[in-house]
Amino acid sequence: MLPTVEEVKIVDDTAIAILVYDTKGTMLGKPIQGRFRYIRIWKQFSDGLKVIGGSCTKLS
């Protein structure tokens, strides 16, 4: 399943992307499954884009 892009905001050299994705797998050796909202904050540096922050929250 493809993620649903909820919002993308760009301010100067920084972008915030908010996506919702159905996830199934393992994290830190424990199974996870469900619908999650992912937030990633990207920043442009001289050597390319890098993630400088983010979060993942399970939705009810």
C-alpha positions in Angstrom: 0.0 0.0 0.0 1.3 3.5 -0.8 1.4 6.2 1.9 -1.1 9.0 2.0 0.6 12.4 1.9 -1.2 14.6 4.3 0.9 17.7 4.0 4.3 19.0 2.8 5.5 22.5 3.9 8.7 24.1 2.6 10.2 27.1 4.4 13.6 28.3 3.1 15.9 25.3 3.1 13.7 23.1 5.3 10.7 20.8 4.5 8.2 19.1 6.7 6.5 16.0 5.3 3.5 14.4 7.0 2.4 10.9 5.8 0.0 8.2 6.9 1.0 4.6 6.2 -0.3 1.1 7.0 2.7 -0.6 8.6 3.5 -4.2 9.3 6.9 -5.4 10.4 9.3 -5.4 13.4 11.0 -2.5 15.2 13.7 -3.1 17.8 12.9 -6.8 17.6 9.2 -6.4 18.4 6.3 -6.8 16.0 4.4 -3.7 14.9 1.2 -3.4 12.9 -1.3 -0.7 12.2 -1.9 2.7 10.7 0.9 5.3 11.6 1.5 9.0 11.0 5.1 9.7 10.1 6.5 13.2 10.3 9.9 13.9 8.8 11.8 17.2 8.8 14.4 17.6 6.0 17.0 20.3 5.6 19.1 21.1 2.6 22.9 21.1 3.3 25.7 21.7 0.9 26.1 17.9 0.5 22.4 17.2 0.1 19.1 16.7 1.9 19.2 15.2 5.4 16.6 14.2 7.9 17.0 16.4 11.0 13.9 15.3 12.9 10.8 13.2 12.9 8.3 11.1 14.7 6.0 8.2 14.2 2.7 7.8 16.0 0.2 5.0 15.9 -3.3 6.1 15.0 -6.4 4.6 16.6 
